[in-house]
Amino acid sequence: MAGTDPIHQFVISDIVELFTIGGDGTEGSGLTFSFTNSGLFMVVSVVLTTTFLLFASRNRKLVPDRWQLAGEMSYTFIANMLRSSAGSEGMRFFPFVFSMFAFVLVGNMLGMFPYFFTYTSHIIVTFGLAMTVILVVTIYGFARHGLKFFKLFAPSGVPAYVLPIVIPIEIVSFLSRPISLSVRLFGNVLAGHITLKVFTGFVVSLGALGALGWLGALLPMIMAVAITALEVLVSAVQAYVFAVLTSMYLNDAVHPSH
Amino acid sequence: MVTQAFAQEAETPTEQNLDAAIDATRGEPVEGAVGHDPTADTHATTEAHGGEHDSGVFPPFDPATFPSQLLWLAITFGALYLLMSKLALPRIGGILENRKHIIDADLAAADASRQKTDAAIAAYETALAEAKSKAQGIADQNRETIQADLAAKRSAVEADLGAKLSAAEARIASTKAEAMTHVDEIATETAQTVVTQLVGDVSTDSVRAAVAKAKE
């Protein structure tokens, strides 16, 4: 039954239970912290990313080889993106945006392997990432500009009589950012994985019916292949979108008056 | 697996199972048969899966997993940020910076070489123009001296010829004048002879006067 259940792939299972804060000592009370399959893949993602970049740059060649070129391209890709949206002042956040992009991209891509856990399919993870972005934006914005950071809500060049309408809209849009940022990534990954699992489930169920079933299983099989390709694309695009939006929000922290 | 557990419990509705179900729901009163209690089902499933947080809710919305996920998110993302900002990105950035420096230096060297070449070409061209103008001057000077020489020689020859010409003319004139005087004498003599033959003697002086008169 778990074989074709499209939800089972999202189940978190404990590998090592670490500690519990609070609660009355009974099962399920308090906050239980464990090393789970989700945490395992986060660690794998960090190790992969770091190993790739360090391996790529191991020779420090003047004329790069393939690995080094790939590493340099990922570097310049994010650097150019951040510079174009947040200016050269925003480049102080380059390691942050790069880590964000790498963490989401590698998480999504790892999720495309069968039996691998996709940590970006959990709303709490994407929300945690989005809140990190928003907290960095807000804290840096206030630290850098003080109360002038509130100019963010009153775009320059807007006539005074429109401000009563614009300011609430801007505030709501600012407050909804962590939600939209996290739900966009979570929703895309979750929906893709469920669709993929449903179609491959059809293949298995129909294939069990014999010769005619094999014929019928051909259609969902083709769909599953096509959706796999689409999901690889979505994985990359969503990581890029996450990084672009992070850059744009950071631009607000650097230049609050638009 | 849920169905298995369910079936097991349904087959043996003993007092023990009922107690277990009541325990699982933490003392909440249970209505009806054990098998119909959803919480008991869930409990059994959790045991069957072995440590999975399958409490019946959609796994991504299961709050029981939130602390662990956030903990590992913080640990791993923090580690990734540190590794990227302290180790990996400075290394790649250094490679790119180094390459940019080398390319810039090479370009500057190439530019300097080009400027040097331009200067050399300009120097060569000025030298060439100078040499050309010098050659022109020398040629002009030569031509002038030759022309002057030629003109002097020609004028000398012309003067010489003029002198010879005038001398010859003078000689011709004197010869002619001399001849003319002889003509008078011949005419006088001839006339005297003719007149003597015709009419007799006649004086030389009167014949000469007549010849002079006829000549006019």
Interface residues (C-beta under 8 A of the other chain):
Chain A: M1 A2 I7 F10 V11 I12 S13 D14 E17 L18 I21 T26 G28 L31 T32 F33 S34 F35 T36 S38 G39 M42 V43 S45 V46 T49 T50 L53 L54 A56 S57 R60 K61 L62 P64 Q68 G71 E72 Y75 T76 F94 P95 F96 F98 S99 A102 F103 Y119 S121 H122 I123 I124 V125 G128 L129 T132 F186 L190
Chain B: M1 V2 T3 R26 H49 G50 G51 E52 H53 D54 F58 P59 P60 F61 D62 A64 T65 F66 P67 S68 Q69 L70 L71 W72 L73 A74 I75 T76 F77 A79 L80 Y81 L83 M84 S85 L87 A88 L89 R91 I92 G93 G94 I95 L96 N98 R99 I102
